[in-house]
Amino acid sequence: MTIQEAMEPVIANIEKVIVGKRDVIELTLVALLCEGHILIEDVPGTGKTTLAKAIARSLGCSFQRIQFTPDLLPSDVTGIYFFNQKTQEFEFRPGPIMSQVVLADEINRATPRTQAALLEAMQERQVTVDLETRPLPRPFLVLATQNPIELEGTFPLPEAQVDRFLMRIKLGYPSEEDENEILLRYEQQDPLETLESVLASGALLDLQQQTCTLKVEKSVREYLVRVTRATREHPAVDLGVSPRGTLALYKTAQALAALRGRDYVIPDDIKHLSPSVLTHRIIIRPQTRLRGRTPEQVITEIVDSVPVPVER
């Protein structure tokens, strides 16, 4: 069974509850195949929690939601050791991070110390409590959300920590037709309640291994490198994409190609993924921002300026 054949039922299953957002669902599954994590920046009520729950149920994975607040402690995320009076021994009580799909809601409302505890777990795929290291379950996906409005009392993620997210995506508002469809689907009951698993989490681990074997032809690989290097030389950019970003674009291109039924990467894969993978990894100059240009526009301009390899 190909990766496309295995993942198509997952996409169809998630689309039962997430209407008209196939591209977002694809990107989320690309992150899963790459064992990466996603930062979602969007207004409340667009379906961020529903997306996370639908993914977990479709894969039969455990799910936990963490509501980040200023008084949240690192131990509230990772877990604690407590003294059991019955057994007269210290026992470990795992935190919500010890799940396969974790929704970190409004991550920028927690203190930097708590943010760091989550991001360490994301990067190392393990937690350390009282000098004892515990591995996190696999597959492991963190969907962190940020509200682009109401920024009072928030702690913005430093650039070095934002760079650890594989992608930054937005769900956006649905179209008029899709919003009508949402009303019809949710008229009687929440379709999420009856959603069933269509792919075992163990099978997903095998698909993750297959994704790494996809062929990337030399000219396409060189094109990808030229795109990321161009971000470091563009006059509108203060800080360009890091080598971690280059590797992220490479791996996501492999996953997207597999998801679309190919065993090779094409330049269009790189073009399609660049806004989601590279936008949050650059810092544009203040004068660029004052002119009303966004990082998304700058990345689009850079990708369009790099010559695409053609088949001889």
KOLLO-88598 format. One record per residue (C-alpha): residue in one letter; residue number from 1; z, y, x. Coordinates in steps of 0.05 Angstrom, whole numbers. Layout:
N
R  logu  ketor       Z       Y       X
R     A    NUM       Z       Y       X
...
This chain:
312
R  logu  ketor       Z       Y       X
R     M      1       0       0       0
R     T      2     -19      68      27
R     I      3      27     128      29
R     Q      4     -14     162     -26
R     E      5      -9     100     -71
R     A      6      66      96     -60
R     M      7      80     170     -71
R     E      8      34     184    -130
R     P      9      82     151    -181
R     V     10     138     193    -151
R     I     11      98     257    -162
R     A     12      81     236    -233
R     N     13     154     219    -247
R     I     14     179     287    -222
R     E     15     125     322    -263
R     K     16     158     295    -326
R     V     17     213     347    -316
R     I     18     180     399    -269
R     V     19     120     427    -306
R     G     20      60     458    -270
R     K     21      89     457    -200
R     R     22      51     400    -167
R     D     23      41     439    -103
R     V     24     116     450     -96
R     I     25     130     377    -110
R     E     26      79     357     -57
R     L     27     112     403      -6
R     T     28     180     373     -21
R     L     29     155     302     -12
R     V     30     121     324      53
R     A     31     190     346      77
R     L     32     219     279      56
R     L     33     165     242      95
R     C     34     181     285     156
R     E     35     256     277     148
R     G     36     261     353     144
R     H     37     299     401      99
R     I     38     277     457      52
R     L     39     301     528      39
R     I     40     284     552     -31
R     E     41     285     627     -44
R     D     42     278     642    -117
R     V     43     312     674    -177
R     P     44     360     634    -221
R     G     45     333     588    -275
R     T     46     266     568    -243
R     G     47     284     494    -235
R     K     48     314     487    -166
R     T     49     371     441    -187
R     T     50     326     402    -233
R     L     51     277     390    -176
R     A     52     332     363    -131
R     K     53     359     317    -185
R     A     54     290     292    -204
R     I     55     275     274    -132
R     A     56     341     237    -125
R     R     57     331     198    -189
R     S     58     258     181    -174
R     L     59     279     150    -108
R     G     60     344     119    -132
R     C     61     383     163     -82
R     S     62     454     189     -87
R     F     63     458     263    -105
R     Q     64     510     318     -94
R     R     65     510     392    -109
R     I     66     551     441     -67
R     Q     67     563     510     -96
R     F     68     572     555     -36
R     T     69     624     610     -44
R     P     70     660     655       6
R     D     71     724     612       3
R     L     72     687     546      16
R     L     73     713     512      79
R     P     74     675     467     128
R     S     75     720     409     108
R     D     76     698     419      36
R     V     77     628     400      59
R     T     78     640     347     112
R     G     79     703     313      85
R     I     80     775     305     109
R     Y     81     827     255     132
R     F     82     887     250      87
R     F     83     951     210      91
R     N     84     954     154      40
R     Q     85    1027     144      22
R     K     86    1014      75      -6
R     T     87     982      46      57
R     Q     88    1020      94     104
R     E     89     954     107     140
R     F     90     905     164     147
R     E     91     841     153     107
R     F     92     774     189     107
R     R     93     752     222      43
R     P     94     678     237      50
R     G     95     651     305      30
R     P     96     589     318     -12
R     I     97     545     321      50
R     M     98     551     245      54
R     S     99     496     237       2
R     Q    100     422     224       8
R     V    101     399     286     -31
R     V    102     443     348     -25
R     L    103     432     413     -63
R     A    104     465     470     -24
R     D    105     466     524     -77
R     E    106     467     597     -54
R     I    107     479     578      19
R     N    108     482     652      39
R     R    109     546     663      -1
R     A    110     588     619      46
R     T    111     618     644     111
R     P    112     579     631     176
R     R    113     629     577     196
R     T    114     615     537     133
R     Q    115     540     549     139
R     A    116     543     522     211
R     A    117     578     458     188
R     L    118     522     444     139
R     L    119     466     461     188
R     E    120     498     418     243
R     A    121     497     359     195
R     M    122     424     374     178
R     Q    123     403     376     251
R     E    124     444     319     279
R     R    125     446     276     216
R     Q    126     519     263     228
R     V    127     587     296     216
R     T    128     646     299     263
R     V    129     716     301     232
R     D    130     778     297     276
R     L    131     735     276     336
R     E    132     706     217     297
R     T    133     630     218     286
R     R    134     601     189     222
R     P    135     526     180     211
R     L    136     495     208     147
R     P    137     458     162      99
R     R    138     382     157     102
R     P    139     338     182      74
R     F    140     373     249      78
R     L    141     346     313      47
R     V    142     380     381      40
R     L    143     352     431     -10
R     A    144     386     497       4
R     T    145     376     556     -43
R     Q    146     381     631     -33
R     N    147     379     683     -87
R     P    148     333     741     -66
R     I    149     372     789    -111
R     E    150     446     806    -115
R     L    151     456     807     -39
R     E    152     525     840     -43
R     G    153     578     797     -11
R     T    154     529     749      22
R     F    155     524     725      94
R     P    156     450     722     114
R     L    157     430     661     155
R     P    158     416     678     228
R     E    159     344     668     250
R     A    160     364     609     295
R     Q    161     392     573     234
R     V    162     335     590     187
R     D    163     288     561     240
R     R    164     322     493     229
R     F    165     292     488     159
R     L    166     226     452     159
R     M    167     198     495     102
R     R    168     214     554      59
R     I    169     184     551     -10
R     K    170     186     587     -78
R     L    171     179     556    -146
R     G    172     161     620    -182
R     Y    173     155     632    -257
R     P    174     112     583    -297
R     S    175      47     604    -330
R     E    176      45     616    -405
R     E    177      16     547    -419
R     D    178      67     513    -374
R     E    179     125     551    -407
R     N    180     101     527    -475
R     E    181      98     456    -448
R     I    182     170     463    -422
R     L    183     194     481    -492
R     L    184     159     421    -522
R     R    185     187     372    -470
R     Y    186     258     398    -476
R     E    187     256     405    -552
R     Q    188     290     339    -568
R     Q    189     327     320    -504
R     D    190     329     333    -429
R     P    191     275     288    -398
R     L    192     317     286    -334
R     E    193     368     242    -370
R     T    194     318     185    -379
R     L    195     284     191    -312
R     E    196     283     125    -274
R     S    197     272     105    -202
R     V    198     200      90    -183
R     L    199     207      80    -108
R     A    200     264      48     -70
R     S    201     296      92     -17
R     G    202     287      35      33
R     A    203     212      36      21
R     L    204     213     111      36
R     L    205     240      97     105
R     D    206     180      53     119
R     L    207     133     108      94
R     Q    208     167     157     142
R     Q    209     150     111     200
R     Q    210      78     104     177
R     T    211      69     180     173
R     C    212      81     188     248
R     T    213      21     143     263
R     L    214     -32     188     231
R     K    215     -87     210     277
R     V    216     -94     283     298
R     E    217    -160     296     333
R     K    218    -157     337     397
R     S    219    -194     397     370
R     V    220    -150     399     307
R     R    221     -87     394     350
R     E    222    -112     451     394
R     Y    223    -127     492     332
R     L    224     -56     482     308
R     V    225     -28     505     375
R     R    226     -73     567     374
R     V    227     -47     586     305
R     T    228      26     583     326
R     R    229      13     618     393
R     A    230     -24     673     356
R     T    231      41     691     321
R     R    232      72     709     388
R     E    233      16     757     406
R     H    234       3     792     339
R     P    235      19     867     340
R     A    236      56     863     274
R     V    237     104     809     298
R     D    238     168     821     338
R     L    239     186     748     347
R     G    240     135     692     340
R     V    241     140     618     321
R     S    242     181     574     367
R     P    243     158     507     395
R     R    244     202     475     341
R     G    245     156     510     291
R     T    246      94     482     325
R     L    247     123     412     320
R     A    248     142     423     247
R     L    249      71     444     230
R     Y    250      44     383     266
R     K    251      89     334     230
R     T    252      79     365     161
R     A    253       4     364     171
R     Q    254       7     289     184
R     A    255      50     279     121
R     L    256       5     322      77
R     A    257     -57     284     101
R     A    258     -24     218      85
R     L    259      -1     243      17
R     R    260     -74     261       1
R     G    261    -101     193      21
R     R    262    -127     207      91
R     D    263    -108     176     158
R     Y    264    -128     239     196
R     V    265    -111     313     195
R     I    266    -161     367     179
R     P    267    -156     443     192
R     D    268    -147     455     117
R     D    269     -81     417     120
R     I    270     -56     466     173
R     K    271     -81     527     133
R     H    272     -47     501      69
R     L    273      20     489     103
R     S    274      24     550     148
R     P    275      55     598      96
R     S    276     110     548      79
R     V    277     124     524     150
R     L    278     115     587     192
R     T    279     133     648     149
R     H    280     209     641     157
R     R    281     202     630     232
R     I    282     174     699     250
R     I    283     206     768     251
R     I    284     158     824     235
R     R    285     166     894     266
R     P    286     204     947     226
R     Q    287     142     992     221
R     T    288     103     933     193
R     R    289     155     924     139
R     L    290     156     998     124
R     R    291      81     995     111
R     G    292      96     944      56
R     R    293      70     883      92
R     T    294     107     817      84
R     P    295     114     758     132
R     E    296      71     718      84
R     Q    297      14     767      90
R     V    298      19     769     166
R     I    299      17     693     171
R     T    300     -44     691     125
R     E    301     -78     743     167
R     I    302     -63     705     231
R     V    303     -88     638     204
R     D    304    -153     672     179
R     S    305    -164     703     248
R     V    306    -161     638     288
R     P    307    -230     604     294
R     V    308    -232     537     258
R     P    309    -260     478     298
R     V    310    -326     452     270
R     E    311    -355     382     275
R     R    312    -413     378     323
